[in-house]
């Protein structure tokens, strides 16, 4: 589960050449890099431990006047190319290259960041220019792009700026009776006759404009959203967007008032934002059936307050999603429908404890009061970037923590409630007054600067010791002494890539990934010393574990698809710095 903490930070953006459209058009995170595309320029920021602008490209006023403002953009999956379509229908392809010049942040630790250059590779007018058409967003795979047009057709372009022409996507029946009568209408796309041609070989087509495309490569699905609120699910060939003519309309989704959509690829869930201000969740693994609807109605807000949904962004693990509205605010929900964070003040309908907002109350300090146009999570789920509607000056950055496991598979409940952020722990402490306080534990700079971000945290059963692992190694924290314990030998620390943490009494158990052999193993360290000389045992694993848990002297390890192994651990001798105990294990059950 996710929890927001602290005040939102601000990333300042450069100002362009007086654009007529007061909005950022594109926001995307790839490989710890944040790309921002404005109407007249592009900026590349680091999305890692340090917020630094690494590169930019600013179009001159003559170029903007001649070829129009940036209208739509897409970043290639390998983060090397950026495609932009301007308002005068010019295609710009930019190349991103990193130099050898390292960014100096300050202090003794290197930042690992390098300055980047964004250069224009080509500028070419697209074949459908001058036809009075509008364009949707752009989707892409490694070699091809696809854009929707306002006449209801799709247009294919390669990353080499090859134009493949337009294809008309046919109308898909709403129900079985219509499908029986019009079975020919979902046969797919009819290739146009040459560049810029729009011809269909079927009788029934849609005339509504395409406003959004959402590509799901893993399931070979393309979702097409129209200006009239209809959402169509289409199948894509095995070769992806290279064979756009083989895209077939399969079924209609939603209630006809969709305005945006976003896919949780790992969970196979489609989130659809509507004009009613609610979000519908569809299970793509179960014939795209509707299984949940979330809204702010229970908190006293209707579509008159928030407007329609403007954007949806899933966390990297697909367990939560952020929803922005056109007129006001941003909210984060879990897949189960729990509201985790909201910038909108809670007023409530019937709750006595809910504060009531007076008509004259000053709301100027509420973030995103003017609505949310774009949102995007970082690659670890610790930061949510959001842009206010009509804003060109800044990006708001919300910090999030993740909750540690409070109850294991075995049913054991942990005393200590811990939330971990990218570089800190937030320990929940209960007071005698029944009030909860959160203690911020900043990780040692010497460790987190080299191993950012925090990836795994485990609390001992009594809650007195915490184990924390970043990109490499691990460190321990003693709640009583308020001290950190680290590896004395940094080379040993860097050899550990932790994929899971457990406490077995006074022993910390590390699931380690061995890079050179592509294998996994369990490492057993005593809590009083982190060093190779103190390693109690090393146990090889069959594969990458799905779930691990501890119950008394037993360790449970599960492998895909659901192979369960239970090990009984015995410690011979006393576990003290002055002794050398022997740790033994045996397979209890598999």
C-alpha positions in Angstrom: 0.0 0.0 0.0 1.1 3.6 -0.7 1.1 6.6 1.6 1.9 10.2 0.7 4.1 12.2 3.0 5.6 15.7 3.1 4.7 18.7 1.0 4.9 18.4 -2.8 8.1 19.6 -4.3 8.4 21.8 -7.4 10.4 21.2 -10.5 10.7 24.5 -12.4 10.5 24.5 -16.2 11.9 27.0 -18.7 9.6 29.3 -20.4 9.0 29.1 -24.2 8.3 31.6 -26.9 4.8 32.8 -25.8 2.9 29.7 -26.9 -0.8 30.0 -27.7 -1.6 26.6 -26.0 -0.9 27.0 -22.3 -0.2 23.3 -21.5 2.5 20.7 -21.3 1.8 18.2 -24.0 3.8 15.2 -22.9 5.3 13.7 -19.6 7.1 10.4 -19.5 9.6 8.5 -17.3 12.0 5.9 -18.8 15.3 4.6 -17.4 15.2 7.1 -14.5 14.8 10.0 -16.9 11.9 12.4 -17.0 11.0 13.9 -20.4 8.8 17.0 -20.6 7.6 18.3 -23.9 6.2 21.9 -24.0 4.7 23.7 -27.0 8.1 25.1 -28.0 10.8 23.1 -26.3 11.8 19.8 -24.7 13.5 19.2 -21.3 15.2 16.0 -20.0 15.5 15.7 -16.2 16.9 13.0 -14.0 14.3 11.0 -12.1 16.7 9.4 -9.7 18.1 10.5 -6.3 18.9 14.0 -7.6 16.6 16.2 -9.6 18.8 17.7 -12.3 18.0 19.0 -15.8 20.3 17.0 -18.0 19.5 18.5 -21.4 17.0 20.6 -23.4 16.1 21.6 -26.9 14.6 24.9 -27.5 13.0 25.7 -30.9 13.6 29.2 -32.2 10.6 31.5 -32.9 11.0 31.2 -36.6 10.6 27.4 -36.5 7.5 27.7 -34.3 5.9 30.2 -36.6 6.8 28.2 -39.7 6.1 24.6 -38.6 3.7 25.2 -35.6 3.9 24.4 -31.9 4.5 21.0 -30.6 1.2 19.2 -30.5 1.8 15.5 -29.7 4.9 13.6 -28.7 6.1 10.1 -27.9 9.3 8.7 -26.6 10.7 5.5 -28.0 10.9 2.5 -25.6 14.7 2.6 -25.6 14.7 6.3 -24.7 16.9 7.2 -27.7 14.4 8.9 -30.0 11.6 11.4 -29.5 8.9 12.0 -32.1 6.9 15.2 -32.1 4.0 16.2 -34.4 3.4 20.0 -34.6 0.2 21.9 -35.0 1.1 22.5 -38.7 1.6 18.7 -39.1 5.4 18.5 -39.3 7.0 15.4 -37.9 10.2 16.1 -35.9 12.5 13.2 -34.8 14.9 14.1 -32.0 17.9 12.0 -30.9 19.0 11.8 -27.2 22.7 11.3 -26.6 24.7 11.4 -23.3 28.1 13.0 -23.1 31.0 12.0 -20.9 30.6 15.1 -18.8 29.5 14.0 -15.3 27.1 16.2 -13.4 28.6 17.4 -10.1 26.1 17.4 -7.3 28.3 18.3 -4.4 30.0 16.2 -1.7 32.4 13.3 -2.1 30.0 10.8 -3.7 29.7 10.7 -7.5 26.2 11.4 -8.8 26.3 8.9 -11.7 24.5 11.4 -13.9 25.8 12.7 -17.3 24.7 15.7 -19.4 22.6 14.9 -22.4 22.1 16.6 -25.8 18.8 16.6 -27.7 19.3 17.1 -31.4 16.9 17.4 -34.3 17.4 14.5 -36.8 14.8 15.4 -39.3 11.8 17.6 -39.9 9.2 16.5 -42.5 5.6 17.4 -43.2 3.3 14.5 -42.8 1.2 13.5 -45.9 -2.2 14.2 -44.2 -1.3 17.9 -43.7 -3.7 20.4 -45.2 -6.7 18.1 -44.8 -8.1 19.9 -41.8 -7.5 16.9 -39.5 -6.7 16.7 -35.8 -4.5 14.1 -34.2 -4.7 12.0 -31.1 -1.8 11.0 -28.9 0.9 8.8 -30.4 1.7 5.2 -29.4 4.7 3.2 -30.4 6.8 0.0 -30.2 10.5 -0.3 -31.0 10.2 0.4 -34.7 6.8 1.9 -35.5 4.3 4.6 -34.4 0.6 4.9 -34.7 -1.5 8.0 -34.4 -5.3 8.5 -34.5 -6.9 11.1 -36.8 -10.1 13.2 -36.4 -11.8 11.4 -39.3 -11.7 8.1 -37.3 -8.7 6.6 -39.1 -5.3 5.4 -37.9 -2.0 6.4 -39.5 1.2 4.4 -39.4 4.7 5.9 -39.2 8.1 4.3 -38.7 10.8 5.7 -36.4 12.8 6.3 -39.6 10.0 8.7 -40.7 8.5 6.3 -43.3 4.8 7.1 -43.8 2.6 4.0 -44.4 -0.7 5.7 -45.0 -4.0 5.8 -43.2 -6.3 2.9 -42.3 -10.0 3.1 -41.4 -11.0 1.2 -38.3 -14.4 -0.2 -38.8 -17.3 0.1 -36.4 -17.6 -2.7 -33.9 -21.1 -4.0 -32.9 -22.5 -3.2 -29.5 -24.2 -6.6 -28.9 -24.7 -10.1 -30.2 -27.7 -9.3 -32.4 -25.9 -6.5 -34.1 -22.8 -8.6 -34.3 -24.8 -11.3 -36.1 -26.3 -8.9 -38.6 -23.1 -6.9 -39.1 -20.4 -9.6 -38.7 -18.5 -8.2 -41.6 -18.0 -4.8 -39.8 -15.3 -6.0 -37.5 -12.9 -7.5 -40.0 -10.2 -4.9 -39.3 -8.6 -2.1 -41.2 -8.8 -1.3 -44.8 -5.5 0.1 -46.2 -5.7 3.5 -47.8 -4.8 3.9 -51.5 -1.4 5.5 -51.1 -0.1 8.1 -48.7 -2.8 10.1 -47.1 -5.6 8.0 -48.6 -8.6 7.0 -46.5 -10.5 4.2 -48.0 -12.5 1.4 -46.3 -13.7 -1.8 -47.9 -16.6 -2.0 -45.5 -19.9 -0.2 -45.4 -20.1 0.7 -41.7 -17.4 3.1 -40.3 -17.1 5.5 -37.5 -16.9 9.2 -38.3 -16.0 10.3 -34.7 -12.6 11.6 -34.1 -10.0 9.4 -32.4 -8.9 11.2 -29.2 -6.7 8.6 -27.5 -4.8 5.4 -28.3 -3.6 2.9 -25.6 -1.3 0.1 -26.7 -0.9 -3.1 -24.7 1.9 -5.0 -26.3 2.0 -8.0 -24.0 -1.6 -9.0 -24.8 -1.4 -7.6 -28.4 -4.3 -5.2 -27.7 -5.0 -1.6 -28.9 -7.7 0.5 -27.3 -9.2 3.3 -29.4 -11.1 6.1 -27.7 -13.4 8.3 -29.8 -14.6 11.8 -29.2 -18.2 10.6 -28.6 -17.0 8.5 -25.6 -17.0 5.1 -27.3 -14.0 2.8 -26.5 -13.1 0.0 -28.8 -10.8 -2.9 -28.0 -8.8 -4.1 -31.0 -6.4 -7.0 -31.6 -2.9 -6.4 -32.9 -0.9 -8.9 -35.0 2.2 -10.6 -33.6 4.4 -8.2 -35.5 2.9 -5.3 -33.6 2.4 -1.9 -35.3 4.4 -3.0 -38.4 1.3 -4.6 -39.7 -1.3 -1.9 -38.8 -3.6 -3.2 -41.6 -4.1 -6.4 -39.5 -5.5 -4.5 -36.5 -9.1 -5.8 -35.9 -11.8 -4.2 -33.8 -13.1 -6.8 -31.4 -15.6 -5.3 -28.9 -16.9 -2.1 -27.4 -16.2 -1.2 -23.8 -17.7 1.2 -21.3 -20.9 3.1 -21.1 -20.2 5.5 -23.9 -18.8 8.4 -21.9 -15.1 7.6 -21.7 -12.6 10.4 -21.9 -9.3 8.6 -21.1 -7.9 5.2 -20.5 -4.8 3.6 -19.0 -3.5 0.0 -18.8 -2.0 -1.9 -15.8 0.0 -4.4 -17.9 1.1 -6.7 -15.0 -2.4 -6.9 -13.5 -4.2 -6.9 -16.9 -6.5 -4.1 -15.8 -7.9 -1.3 -17.9 -8.9 1.9 -16.1 -11.3 4.1 -18.0 -12.0 7.7 -16.9 -15.4 9.1 -17.8 -17.2 12.4 -18.2 -19.1 11.6 -15.0 -15.8 12.0 -13.1 -15.7 8.3 -12.1 -13.2 5.6 -13.1 -14.2 2.1 -14.2 -11.9 -0.8 -13.9 -12.1 -3.7 -16.3 -10.4 -7.1 -15.9 -8.8 -7.9 -19.3 -8.1 -11.4 -18.2 -11.8 -12.0 -17.7 -13.2 -10.8 -21.1 -12.8 -7.2 -20.1 -15.5 -7.4 -17.5 -16.2 -4.4 -15.2 -15.3 -5.3 -11.6 -15.0 -1.9 -9.8 -15.9 1.8 -10.1 -14.2 4.5 -7.9 -15.3 8.1 -7.4 -15.3 10.9 -4.9 -19.0 10.8 -4.4 -18.7 9.3 -0.9 -16.4 12.2 0.1 -19.0 14.8 -1.0 -17.8 15.7 -4.4 -19.6 15.3 -7.8 -18.6 15.9 -11.4 -19.7 19.5 -10.9 -16.8 20.0 -8.5 -14.1 18.0 -10.2 -15.1 17.9 -13.9 -14.4 14.9 -16.1 -11.4 12.7 -15.5 -8.4 14.1 -17.4 -5.6 11.5 -16.8 -4.9 8.2 -15.1 -1.4 6.8 -14.2 -0.6 3.4 -12.7 2.1 2.7 -10.2 4.9 0.5 -11.5 3.7 -2.5 -9.5 0.1 -1.8 -10.7 -1.3 -1.9 -7.2 -2.5 1.7 -7.2 -3.3 4.4 -9.7 -3.5 8.2 -9.7 -6.6 10.0 -11.1 -6.6 13.6 -12.2 -9.6 15.7 -13.0 -10.1 18.5 -15.5 -11.4 21.1 -13.0 -9.8 20.2 -9.7 -7.5 17.8 -7.9 -5.7 14.5 -7.9 -6.4 11.3 -6.0 -4.6 8.0 -5.6 -6.6 4.8 -5.3 -5.7 1.2 -4.6 -7.0 -1.5 -7.0 -9.3 -2.6 -4.2 -10.9 0.9 -4.2 -9.2 2.4 -1.1 -8.5 6.1 -1.4 -4.8 6.5 -0.5 -4.2 10.2 -1.1 -6.2 13.2 -2.3 -5.3 16.8 -2.9 -9.0 17.7 -2.6 -10.2 18.7 0.8 -12.5 16.2 2.4 -16.0 17.5 3.2 -17.9 14.3 3.5 -21.7 13.6 3.2 -22.6 12.1 6.5 -19.4 11.8 8.5 -19.5 13.9 11.6 -15.7 14.0 11.8 -15.3 15.3 8.2 -14.4 19.0 8.0 -16.9 21.2 6.2 -15.5 23.6 3.6 -17.2 27.0 3.9 -18.0 28.9 0.8 -15.6 31.7 1.7 -12.8 29.4 2.8 -9.4 30.1 1.2 -8.4 27.1 -0.9 -5.4 28.7 -2.6 -3.0 26.4 -0.8 -4.7 23.3 -2.2 -2.4 21.7 -4.8 -3.8 21.3 -8.3 -6.8 23.5 -7.5 -7.1 24.4 -11.2 -7.2 20.7 -12.3 -4.7 18.1 -13.5 -3.6 17.8 -17.1 -0.9 15.1 -16.9 0.5 12.7 -14.3 3.3 10.1 -14.3 4.9 7.8 -11.6 8.6 7.3 -11.4 10.0 3.8 -12.1 10.0 2.8 -8.4 6.6 4.3 -7.3 8.2 6.7 -4.8 7.3 9.9 -6.8 4.2 11.0 -8.6 4.7 13.9 -11.0 1.7 16.0 -11.9 1.1 19.1 -14.0 -1.7 21.6 -13.3 -4.1 22.4 -16.0 -2.9 25.4 -18.0 0.5 25.4 -16.3 3.8 25.7 -18.2 6.0 26.8 -15.4 6.4 23.8 -13.1 5.9 20.1 -12.3 4.6 19.1 -8.9 6.3 16.1 -7.3 4.5 14.1 -4.6 6.5 11.8 -2.3 5.2 8.4 -1.5 6.1 5.6 0.9 5.3 1.9 0.8 4.0 0.0 3.7 6.0 -3.0 5.0 4.3 -6.4 5.5 2.4 -6.3 8.8 1.1 -9.9 8.5 2.9 -12.8 6.9 1.7 -15.8 5.0 2.1 -17.8 8.2 -0.3 -15.4 10.0 2.4 -13.9 12.2 1.7 -10.3 13.0 4.6 -7.8 13.2 4.7 -5.3 16.1 6.4 -2.5 14.2 4.6 -0.6 11.5 7.1 0.7 9.0 6.7 2.7 5.8 9.7 3.2 3.6 10.4 5.9 1.1 13.2 6.2 -1.5 15.8 7.3 1.1 14.2 6.9 4.5 12.1 4.9 6.9 8.9 6.2 8.4 8.3 4.3 11.7 4.8 4.6 13.1 5.0 5.1 16.9 2.0 4.9 19.2 1.9 7.3 22.2 0.1 7.0 25.6 -2.4 9.6 24.3 -3.6 7.2 21.6 -2.0 9.5 19.0 0.2 8.1 16.2 3.5 9.8 15.5 5.8 9.0 12.6 9.6 8.9 13.1 11.6 9.8 10.1 14.8 7.7 9.9 17.1 9.0 7.1 19.5 6.3 5.8 23.2 6.9 6.1 24.4 9.0 3.2 27.4 6.8 2.7 25.1 3.9 1.9 22.0 5.4 0.1 24.1 7.6 -2.2 25.6 4.5 -3.8 22.6 2.1 -3.4 19.5 4.4 -4.0 16.6 3.7 -3.7 15.4 1.6 -0.8 14.0 -1.6 -2.2 13.3 -4.0 0.7 12.6 -3.5 4.4 11.9 -6.0 7.1 11.2 -5.6 10.8 12.2 -8.2 13.5 9.4 -9.8 15.3 9.8 -7.6 18.4 10.2 -4.5 16.3 13.6 -3.6 17.8 15.7 -4.2 14.6 15.1 -3.1 11.0 16.8 -4.5 8.0 17.0 -2.3 4.9 18.3 -3.1 1.4 18.9 -0.8 -1.5 20.3 -1.6 -4.9 23.2 -3.5 -3.3 24.1 -4.8 0.2 22.0 -4.1 3.3 22.1 -2.2 6.6 20.6 -2.8 10.0 19.1 -0.3 12.5 18.9 -0.8 16.3 15.8 1.0 17.6 17.1 0.9 21.2 20.6 2.2 20.5 19.4 4.3 17.5 22.4 3.2 15.5 23.0 1.8 12.0 25.1 -1.2 11.3 26.7 -1.4 7.9 29.2 -3.6 6.0 32.8 -2.7 6.8 34.0 -3.9 3.5 32.2 -2.1 0.6 33.3 -4.7 -1.9 31.3 -7.3 0.0 28.3 -5.0 0.1 28.3 -4.5 -3.6 28.2 -8.2 -4.3 24.8 -8.5 -2.7 21.7 -7.8 -4.7 18.9 -8.2 -2.3 15.6 -9.5 -3.6 13.9 -10.2 -0.3 14.5 -9.9 3.5 13.4 -11.9 6.5 14.1 -12.1 10.2 14.7 -15.5 11.7 15.0 -14.6 15.4 18.3 -12.8 15.8 19.4 -13.7 12.2 18.6 -11.6 9.1 18.0 -13.7 6.0 18.8 -12.2 2.6 17.5 -13.5 -0.7 20.5 -12.7 -2.9 20.7 -12.6 -6.7 24.0 -13.9 -8.0 24.6 -11.9 -11.2 27.3 -13.9 -12.9 25.5 -17.3 -12.5 21.9 -16.0 -12.8 20.9 -17.8 -9.6 19.4 -17.1 -6.2 20.5 -18.0 -2.7 19.7 -17.3 0.9 22.4 -15.7 3.1 22.2 -15.8 6.9 23.8 -13.0 8.8 23.8 -12.4 12.6 22.4 -9.1 13.5 25.5 -8.1 15.4 27.9 -8.2 12.5 27.6 -7.7 8.7 30.7 -9.4 7.2 31.6 -12.4 5.1 33.5 -13.8 8.1 30.2 -13.8 10.1 28.1 -15.4 7.4 26.3 -18.4 9.1 25.1 -20.2 6.0 24.6 -19.9 2.3 21.7 -21.9 0.8 21.2 -22.1 -3.0 17.6 -21.8 -4.3 16.0 -23.5 -7.3 14.8 -20.2 -8.9 13.6 -16.7 -8.0 11.2 -16.9 -5.1 7.7 -15.6 -5.4 7.0 -15.3 -1.7 9.1 -16.0 1.4 8.0 -16.1 5.1 9.2 -17.2 8.5 7.4 -19.1 11.2 9.4 -20.0 14.4 12.3 -22.1 13.0 10.8 -22.7 9.6 11.3 -20.8 6.3 8.7 -20.9 3.6 9.8 -20.4 0.0 7.5 -20.5 -3.0 8.4 -20.7 -6.6 6.4 -20.1 -9.8 3.8 -21.4 -10.6 3.2 -22.5 -7.0 5.9 -24.9 -5.7 6.1 -24.6 -1.9 9.3 -25.5 0.0 9.6 -25.4 3.7 13.0 -25.6 5.4 13.7 -26.3 9.1 16.6 -24.3 10.4 18.7 -25.4 13.4 21.3 -23.3 15.2 24.0 -25.3 17.0 25.8 -23.1 19.5 25.3 -19.7 20.9 24.7 -16.7 18.6 27.3 -14.3 20.1 30.2 -12.3 18.7 32.7 -14.5 20.7 31.3 -17.8 19.4 31.1 -19.6 16.1 27.7 -21.2 15.9 26.7 -23.7 13.2 23.5 -23.1 11.2 22.0 -26.2 9.6 18.9 -26.6 7.6 16.8 -29.6 6.3 13.9 -29.9 3.9 10.8 -30.3 6.0 8.3 -30.4 3.2 8.1 -29.6 -0.6 
